[in-house]
C-alpha cells in the first residue's frame, strides 16, 4: 500500500509541476524585435452627432495602445499605422411592444479601422467595428448620451486592440 501511495504522489507531483498556463495581455502578437513604433492618426467623426465623441475616442485609443504595449508613438514612418474614421452614429427603436411603439432605443456607433503593420506581412486589419447600447425609450438620448458613448467607445477600443495587437 505504501508503494502505491508513493507512485500516486509522484504522478500527481509531475502533473502539477509540468502543467502551466501562461497569459500575456500586453501587446500579445507584437514582435518587439521588429516593431518599435506606432502612428495613430486622429479618427475624424463623419457623423457630427455628438461633438466630443472624436476626441473621446482618439484619447481612449491612444491611451490603450501606448499604455498596454511597448510601442512608442511616432509622427511618421512608423512600424505600425492605425487610422480610420467614426463612420456611423445610429439611434433606432427596438423591442416593439404590442401597441407598435418601441420600449427600448438602441445607440450604435461604428468605426472603420485601417491597421497596417509595416514590419510583419499578413498582420494588417481593415474592417469596421460596431458596438451598441440600449436604453429605455422613456429616457431621452441627451440624458444618457454621455454615459453610453463612453461605454461604447471603451468597447470599440477593446475590440480594435484585441483584433490588431492582442490577436484575440
C-alpha positions in Angstrom: 0.0 0.0 0.0 2.8 2.5 0.8 4.3 1.8 -2.6 1.0 2.7 -4.3 0.8 6.0 -2.4 4.3 6.8 -3.4 3.6 6.2 -7.1 0.4 8.2 -7.0 2.2 11.1 -5.2 4.9 11.1 -7.8 2.4 11.1 -10.6 0.4 14.0 -9.1 3.6 15.9 -8.4 4.7 15.5 -12.0 1.3 16.6 -13.3 1.1 19.6 -11.1 4.7 20.8 -11.9 4.6 20.1 -15.6 1.4 21.9 -16.4 1.4 25.6 -16.5 -0.8 28.2 -18.0 0.7 31.5 -19.2 -1.2 34.6 -20.1 0.3 37.7 -21.7 -2.0 40.6 -22.0 0.4 43.3 -23.2 0.7 43.5 -26.9 0.3 39.8 -27.4 1.1 39.5 -31.1 3.6 42.3 -31.4 7.1 41.2 -32.3 9.1 43.9 -30.4 12.3 42.8 -32.0 10.9 44.1 -35.3 8.2 46.6 -34.3 9.1 49.6 -32.1 6.8 52.5 -33.2 3.2 53.2 -33.9 1.4 56.1 -35.6 -2.2 56.6 -34.5 -3.9 59.1 -36.8 -6.9 61.1 -35.5 -10.1 59.4 -36.3 -12.5 62.1 -37.6 -16.2 61.9 -36.7 -18.0 61.7 -40.0 -21.4 61.7 -38.2 -21.4 65.1 -36.5 -24.0 63.8 -34.0 -22.0 64.2 -30.7 -19.2 66.8 -30.8 -17.0 65.4 -28.0 -17.0 61.8 -29.5 -14.0 62.1 -31.8 -11.7 63.5 -29.0 -13.0 60.9 -26.5 -12.4 58.1 -29.0 -8.9 59.3 -30.1 -7.7 59.7 -26.5 -9.0 56.3 -25.4 -7.4 54.6 -28.5 -4.0 56.3 -28.0 -4.1 55.5 -24.3 -4.7 51.8 -24.8 -2.0 51.3 -27.4 0.6 53.4 -25.6 -0.1 52.1 -22.1 -0.5 48.4 -22.9 2.2 47.9 -25.4 5.9 48.8 -25.5 5.4 50.8 -28.8 6.5 54.4 -29.0 4.3 56.9 -30.8 5.8 58.3 -34.0 4.5 61.1 -36.2 5.7 59.4 -39.5 7.4 56.3 -40.9 6.0 54.2 -38.0 6.3 50.4 -37.9 2.5 50.2 -37.3 0.0 52.7 -38.7 -3.5 52.9 -37.4 -6.1 55.2 -39.0 -9.8 55.3 -39.7 -13.0 57.2 -39.0 -16.1 57.2 -36.9 -18.5 56.4 -39.7 -21.9 55.8 -38.1 -23.9 57.0 -35.1 -27.4 55.5 -35.3 -30.3 55.8 -32.9 -33.1 53.3 -33.6 -36.1 52.0 -31.8 -36.0 48.3 -30.8 -38.2 45.9 -28.7 -41.5 46.9 -30.2 -44.4 46.5 -27.8 -47.9 45.4 -28.6 -49.0 49.0 -29.1 -46.5 49.3 -32.0 -44.2 51.6 -30.0 -40.7 50.6 -29.1 -39.8 50.2 -25.4 -36.1 50.4 -26.0 -33.8 52.6 -28.1 -30.5 51.4 -29.4 -27.5 53.7 -30.0 -25.0 52.1 -32.3 -21.5 53.6 -33.2 -19.4 52.2 -36.0 -15.7 52.9 -36.5 -13.8 52.0 -39.7 -10.2 50.9 -39.0 -7.2 50.5 -41.2 -4.3 48.9 -39.3 -1.1 48.4 -41.2 1.9 46.5 -39.8 4.8 47.6 -42.0 7.2 45.1 -40.4 5.2 41.9 -40.5 3.3 40.7 -43.5 -0.2 39.3 -43.1 -1.0 41.3 -39.8 -3.0 44.1 -41.4 -6.6 44.6 -40.4 -9.1 46.6 -42.4 -12.6 46.4 -41.1 -15.5 48.2 -39.4 -16.1 47.7 -35.7 -19.6 48.4 -34.2 -20.9 48.4 -30.7 -24.3 49.4 -29.2 -26.1 50.1 -26.0 -29.8 50.1 -25.4 -31.8 52.5 -23.1 -35.5 52.8 -22.2 -37.5 54.9 -24.7 -38.8 56.8 -21.7 -35.3 58.4 -21.4 -34.0 61.0 -23.9 -30.8 60.5 -25.8 -29.5 63.7 -24.2 -29.9 62.3 -20.7 -27.9 59.1 -21.4 -25.7 60.0 -24.3 -22.5 60.9 -22.3 -22.5 57.6 -20.4 -23.5 55.4 -23.4 -21.0 57.0 -25.8 -18.2 56.4 -23.2 -19.2 52.7 -22.7 -19.4 52.2 -26.5 -16.0 53.8 -27.1 -14.4 51.7 -24.4 -15.8 48.5 -26.0 -14.8 49.7 -29.5 -11.2 50.3 -28.3 -11.1 46.9 -26.7 -12.3 45.3 -30.0 -9.7 47.2 -32.1 -6.9 46.4 -29.7 -7.8 42.8 -29.5 -8.1 42.4 -33.3 -4.8 44.1 -34.0 -2.0 43.7 -31.5 -3.6 41.4 -28.9 -4.6 39.0 -31.7 -7.6 37.5 -29.9 
